[in-house]
Amino acid sequence: MIEEKKILDVTCGSKTIWFNKNHPSVVYCDKRNERLMSIWKSTSRDSERKCCVEPDIQCDFTELPFPDDTFKLVIFDPPHLEKVGDNAWLAKKYGKLGEDWQQMIHDGFCECMRVLEPYGVLIFKWNEFDIPANDVWQAIGRKPLFGHHSGKKSKTFWACYMKGVE
């Protein structure tokens, strides 16, 4: 059945960007597969929080288990936090970047482009909380075709790439 799906989310996490968290056209991937429930501090008080990461396929976005030219649309929302504790709520929810983040993002981008069909579209989401988007574009080696800042204080950047179009 996965062969029939034409959309790939390579870093689905808890699927926070999806309106339909089980869309039938999407293959959801993540390197994690876990259900977390605990008490984490929020800005106003301690609260119980839950994070469920349950991908269809558990894999690393730098080594995707799909043939070349498979998907029409790929979503890439990699971890974006560098300066966060390993046990912090945001690290559990979004993941954490290592010291080699530039190479990891570059390799992940290349894998996303590899599995896209010719003229397929890559939607890239990045939060500039720790690292500016321009540093990410430099690590990738190219700028997106277009994009948009959104979110609180415009820290989130949505960008669009197309395979075969520079």
N, C-alpha and C positions, 0 to 999 in steps of 0.2 A: 504493500500500500504506500510506503514512503516514496517509491519511485514515481507515483502519480502526483505528488505534492509539488507545487512550483514556487513556494515561498520558504525561505530558510531564515530562522532567527538563531544566529550562532552563539549568542550570549543571553539566553532568555531569562536567566535568574528566576525571580518569582513572577515574571510576565507582567510587570507593572505598567508597561506601555500599551498593552493589548486590551481592547474593549472586550473581545471574545478570547478568553485565555485558552481555549481549546478549538481554535479555528481549524476546520477540516482541511484547508489548503496549506497549512504551515507545518514544517518540521521544526520542533523546538529543541535546541541543543544547549548544553551547558557542561562545564567540567565538574560541576558540583551536582549532587543528588542528595538533598537533605531537608529535614523538617526541623526548624529551630523554634522553640518557644522558651522565653525567659523574660526576666525583668531587666530592662535597660532604662537608663535615665533619659528623660525627655527634657525639653526646655523648662517645663513647669513642674514636673514631678516624675517619680518613677512610674513606669507603666509596663504591663505585660505586652510583649510584642511577639508576633508570629511571622516567620518567613519560611515559605515552602518553595523549594527549588526542585521541581520534578520534571526534568526534560524527557522528551521522547527518546533522545539519544544522548548518552553521556560521552562527551569528547572535548578536547581542547581546540579552541578556535584557530590555533596556529598549525593544526594538523587535522583538517576535516576529513571524515571518512566517506567522501562522495566523489564521484567521477567529475572530470572537467565538464564545464558547460551544462550543468544540471538544472539550475534554478533561474527563474525570471526576475526574482526579487530577493535580495539578501538584506537582513537587518543586522547591524553591527553596533552594539551598545556596550563596549568593553568597560572593565573597571576603570575608574578615573581618579580614585583617591590614592595619594601617595603618603600623606602625613596623617595617618589615622592608626589607632591601636588595633592589634589583631583581633581583640575581643569586643571592639566597639560595635554598636548597632549598625552603623553605616558600612563598616567593613563586612559584617555578616550579610547585610542586605545586598550590597553592590560589589563586593570583592575589593581587593587591594592591589595596587601596583607594586612591583618589585623594582630594584635598582635598574634592571634591564628593560624598563617599560618601553623605551623607544624601539628596540628590536622586536619586542613582543607585539606592539601595535603594528609595526611595519609588516611582520610576518603574518599576523592575523588579517590585515588588509589584503595582502597578496593572496591568501587562501580564499577570502571572500570573492575576490575578482576571478580567481581560477574556477570556482564552482558556478559562477554566473554564466548564463548563455550570452552569446554575442549580443551586444546592445541591451543587456540586462541592467537593472538598476540596483545600486547599493545605497541604502539609507544608513547614514552614520550619525550616531548620537554621542555627544561629548559634553561633560560638565566641566567648566573651567574653574572649579573650586580651588584646585591645587596647580593645575597646569594649563596655560593658555592654549587655545585651539591652534594658533599659529605654530607653536612648538610641536603639536601633533601632526599638522600638515607637513612640517619639515621632516618628521620621523617617517611619515608615509612616503614622502617624496613627490607629492603633488597636492594641489588644492582642489577642493570640490568644485563642481560646476556652479552650484549655488547653495545657499543655506539660510538659516534664520536663527537668531537668538530668541530664547523664550525662557519662561520660568521666573522664579523669584530673583530679582536683581539681574535678570537676563544672563544668568551664568550657564545655561544649557544651550548648546549649539546643535541644531539639526542640519545635516549636510547631505547633498546628493551627488553621487558619482554614477557614471554609466560606463560599462565595459566597452572599450573600443572608441571612446570619445575622451580626448584629453582636454 
